[in-house]
């Protein structure tokens, strides 16, 4: 019998029921692998759409190599016919390849249980929705969506189809993120009142976004969606809260039109000798094979000019988020700094937690995360963490283990479904609208979460 608990308010009810539904979906996606191995049945069948670097490496070659007993790659799909053929060779599978327009045909012919989506961000929702409509679960890279309408379509389709979405937030699986979550769950800081997150992208990593499709908002939703969705999800998850209102400021202050010269791309640039941002793609065999040798098929230039006049992705931005538990978040991202890392802080009624994450910087440290916990009227304690081994400090491997090796313990709730994916994306989407209109944006005005019943 369908019913709701009259003692729960609507938000509490939706939170609890969505977590239950997602837990069941995770078991249905991974639990049958365990049964299959025990009974000698078929492996989990997965198809991949989007065969760029992330698709062919993390969700391609390394995936099939690490999980030969758990899954089978049955199909590859991409808008570029040359790239998808290269991907098949690079990944090392015999799966058939399909053009993007033949996505439905791939599902019909190969019958995957799940579709892994690693296309440019603006297409994530399109393929996730269609995969579910065709009877497949969806495993999507962040950002799950770049527009509010996409968020709504994802939620509605998931409920209607009975299939499920997993959003691959690998940051939740990093040692530093796990440590933060444990501290907040312990209650040592008491009630959290406000939080801070400062993202520093350096002139190498930061510039790389503006050479690629990410520099065009129509593809990435800006870095407030593409990059910051990682950070917004981490804060949503750490605080165990959901956003209700967003205010933001942003501008293209460094890249794009902010220079005296520009060219189509680095290889053809007449200013190679004097441009500090010149990048020689010919030094990377992987990039040459995956992109340069395939660019005549779709025109995509992997080494685009960071001074392109069409760049409209903000490189400097500030966001304020109000949460449903009253916490206030202050967030900034700058993509042109001399060093890289993060500063994260949580201000509680009993003290403050400061976290400094180091990446590329002019000074040397033997660790990548520094913690400082200061209690009111008491002394401070500090400690450091080193990253794990593997992709993104071992986070990629831990995430994939939870996905494809069943019965993994998850006491911190690191697995993320559609609700988490939407909540992280919608902050960036709301921030973009706030920048465009100069007004505060309420999350409830952008997306309506379908009512989910408990059984």
N, C-alpha and C positions, 0 to 999 in steps of 0.2 A: 504494500500500500504506500503511495506517495504521501509524504507529509513533511512539514517543517517543524522545527523546535520553536515554540512560541516564546521561549525565554531568550532567544538569540535575536539581535537586531539584524537588519538585512545584510549589512556589510560582513558581520561575523559569520552569518549563515553562508554567504557566498564564498568567503575565504575558506571555511571548513569543508564545504561540499566540493569546491573546485580542487582542493588538495586531495580529497578522497578519490575523486574521479581520475585525477592525474596519476595517483598511486596505482590505481587499477590498470590504467593504460600502460604504465611502465611495465607492470608485470605481464600484460598481454603481449608486449613487444619483445621483452627479453626472457620472460619465464619459459616461453615455449622452446627457446633455444636449449635450455637445460633438459626439458623433456625430450627434445629431438635427439640430443646427444645420448641420452639414456636409452632411448628406444630405437636408435639408428635411423631416425627420420631425417627429412631434409633440413638444411640449415636455413637461417633467416635470409631471405632474399632481399637485397637492397639495390636500388638504382640511384645513380648520381646525375644531377642536372647542374651544370656549371663546372667547367673543367679548367679553371684558372689555377693559380698556385695553391690556394687553400684547398680547392677541390681535389686536385691530383696528388697532393702530398698528405695532409692530415686526414682527409676523408677518402683518399685514394690508395696510393702505394703503401703508406704505413699502416693503413687500416686492414687491407687484405693480407698484409704480411703478418700482422700481429694476431689476427683472429681467423685463421684458416678453418678451424673447427666450428666456429660460431656463425659465420656468415658467408654469403656468396654474392659477388658483384655481378648482377645480371644485365645491366644496361647502362650506357653512358649517353648523355644528351648535352648539346651545346649549340649556340647560335652559329659558331664557327666550325665548318666541316673539317678543316685542316687541324684545328686545335683538338677536336674530340678524337680524331684518329691518332694524333700524337699522344694524347692522354691514355688511350688504350695501351699503347706500347710502353709508355712510361710506368703506368700502374702495374702492368704485367698480367693483364687478364684477357680472356678471349670473348668478353661480352660484346654484343652488337652495339653499334653506335647509331645515334639518331639526331636529326636536326631539331632545333627548338620547336619548329612548327609541327613536328611529329611526336610531341610529348605523349599525346593520347595513344598513339600507335605503340610507343615503347611500353607503356603500361599494359596495353592489351596483349602484346606479344610476349613480354617477359614476366608478367605477373608478380611484381615485387610486393613484399609485405610492407616495406617502408621506402620512402624517397628521401634522399639526402640532398639538401638544397644549398648550393654555394655559388649562386649567380650574383651579379650586382644586386645591391640591396633592394632596389625598386621593384625587382621581379620576385623576391622571396614569397610575398603573400600570394601572388598569382599562381605560382607552382604549388604552394602548400594547399591552397584552396582546391585547385584542380586535382591534386593527388588524393585528397580526402574524398572528393566527389567521386573519384574512380575506385574508391575502396582501399586506399593505402594510408598508413600513418605517415606523418611528415616529421623529418628531423632537419631543422633549419638553423643555419648560422645566424648570428645576430647581424644586423638588426632585423627583427621579425617583420617589421613594416616601416614604410616611410611616409605614409599618409593615414589620417584618421579613418578614412573610408576603408582602407585595407584592414585596419585593426578590427573594424566591425564585421567585415566579410569573413575574416578568420574565425572569430568567435562564433558567429552564426553558423558557419559551415561545420565547424567542429561539433557543435551541439546537434545539428541536423543529421550529419553523416554517421555519428557514433565513432568516428576515427579520431586520432589524437595528434597533438603537436608537441614536440620536444624542442625547446630552444637551447642551443649549445653554448651556454655561458661558461666558458672555461675559467674565467676569473674566479668564480666561486670555489674552484678546486685548487687555487694557488695556496701555498703554505701561509702567506701573509694574510690572505682573505679568511682562511679558516681560523687563524689565530685571533683576528678581530672578532669574528662571529662568536668564538668561545668566550672571549672576555665579556662581550655584551650580554651573552646568555647567562653568564655567571652572576650578574647583578652587582658586580663590584663597583660599578659607577652609579648605581641606582637608576632612577628615571633619567632617560636621555632628553635633554632640552634642545640642543642644537648640534649641528654637524658641519664639517668643512671638508671640501675635496678640491685640491688644486692639481691639475694635470699639466705637466711640462713636457711638450714634445720638442725635440731638438731639430736643428736645421738639416739633419739627415733623415730621420724618421718622419718628422713633420712635413718636410718638403716632398717626401715620396707620395703622400696623399694627393698633392696638387699636380703631380706628373700623370696621375692615373684618373680613372673615371670618378673617383671620389671627390675631385675638385669641382664637379658639376652637381649642383643640388638636385637636379632632376633624376640623377642616378643614385645618389647616396643619402639624400635627405639632409645634407650637410653633415659635418662632423658631430653636430649635436645629436644626430641619430646614429650615424655609422660608428663613430668612435665612442661617444659618450654613453651610448646604450649599455656598454660594459659597466661604466662607472655608476650610472643610475641604477642598474640592476643590483650592483654590489651594495649600494646604499639602501635600496628597498629591502633587500634580503637581510643585510646586517641589522637594520632597524626594525625588521618585521613589520613594515608599514607600507602604505600605498599613498601616492601623491594625490592631492586634491586641487592644488592651484600652483601656477607657474608664472614667473615674471622673468624676462631675460633681455639682454642687450648683446649685440654681436655685430661684427663688421669684417670686411676683407681689408685688413690694414697693412699687410706685408706682401702677400703674393698677388697674382693677377695683374691688375692695371698699375700697381705700385712700383713701376720700374721704367727705365728710359728705353730699354730695348727688349725685343722678344722674337721668337721664331716659332715654327710649327712644332718642331721637336728637337731633341738634343743632337741627334745624328746629322741633321741637315742645318744646324745652327751656324751662322757666320760669325757668331760672337763666342765661340768655344773658348778662345784663349783668355777672354776677360770675364766670363761669367763664372762666378764662384759656385753656382748651382749646376754647372754642367755635369751630366752623369753619363758615363760611357757604358751603354747597355751591351756593347759587343764583348765586354769582358766576362759576361755571364752566359755560358753555354745554355743553361736552363732557360733563361729569359729569351735568348735568341731562338731556341727551338720552339718554345711555347707561344711566343708572341710575335717576334719579328718575322719569322718564316711563315706566319699565319695571317699577318696583318692585311695582305691583299684580299683576303676573303671577306673581311668586315670593316676594314679601315681603322681598327683600333690601334692607337700608338701607345705603347707601354712607356715610352720615354718622352711624353709630352712636355711642353714648356711650362715651367711653374709661373711664368709671367703672362700666360694666355689671358687675353682680354675677357674671355667667356667664363673665367673662374668666378663662381659666385658662392662657393662654400666658405663660410666664415673661418678666419684663422685666429681670431681673438673673440672670446665670448665669456659672458658672465650670466649665471642662472641662479634664481632663487626658487626653492621648492618648499611648499607647505604640505606637511603630511597629515594623514587622518588621525594620528596620535599626538598631534601638536608640535612635533619636531620641525625645526626650520633648518633647511640645508642651503649652504652657500657653495656654489660650484663655479670654477673657472677652468678654461682650457686655452692655452696659447701654443701655436704650432710652429714657432720660429725661434726657439730659445737656444742658448749656447750649451745647455746640458739637458738631460732628460730624467724624469722621475715623477714622483707624486708626494704630496703631503696630505694626509688624511687625519682628521681629528673628530673626537666625540666629546661633547661637554655634558656631563651628567650632574645630578644633584650632589653626588659624593666626590666628584673629581673630574679629571680630564685624561683622555687617552690620545697621545700623539704618535703618529706612525709616519716614518719617512722611508719611501721606497726609492732605491737608487738603480738607475740603469746606466746609460752612458753619461759620464761626467769627467771633468778634468782632474778630479782627485780619485784616489784609489781606496776602496774598502773591501774587506774580505767577506762581506755579507751583502745581501741586497735589501734587507728590511731592518729598520731600527725602531724599536718600541720604547715609549716612555709613558708610564702610568703614574700620575700624580694625584694623590688623595688630598682632600681638603684638610688643612691643619696637620698634614703628615708629610713624611719624606717622599721622594721620588724613587722609583725603581726603573731600571733600563735593561733591555736585553736585545739580542739580535737574532735574526733567522737567515739561513742560507736557502737559496732556491732548490727545489728538487731537480732531478735529472730528467731531461726530455723536453718536449715542446712546451713553450711558455712555462718554464720552471716545473715541468712534470704535470702541469694541469691538464694538458691534452690527453695524456695517457690515463689519468685518473677518471676523467670524464668519459672516455671511451670504454673503460672497464665497467663503469656503472651502466652504460648503455647496452653493452653486448655480452657482459658476463653477469648472469643473474645473481640475485640474492646478495648484492653488495650492501653492507650496512650504510645507512645515510642519516646519522643522528643529527646532522646540521641542516638537513633539508636542502641539499645542494642541487638536486635535480629540478629543472625548471620547465614548466609547461607553457601553455598559451597565455595564461593570465600574467605570468611573470614577463613573458616576452612582450606582450602588449604594454604592460605598465612601464617597462624600460623605454620602449620606443615612443610611447605617447608623451613622456616628459620632453624628449627632444623635439617631437612634433609640435607640442604646445609652446616650447621655447621659441621655435621658428616663427610661429604665429604671433607670439608676443613681440618679437623683434620687428616683424612686418607691420603690426598694428599699433605698437606702443602701448598696448593694454595688457593687463593680467588675464590669464586664460585659465578657466576652470576645466578640469579633466572631465567632469560630468557633462560638459557641453560638447565634448569631442567623441565620446564613445559610451555606449550603453551595454553593460555586461548582461548577457542573457541569464535569465533565472535558471539555476541548476538545482534539480531536486535530489534529495537524499532518499535512498531506499532502505 
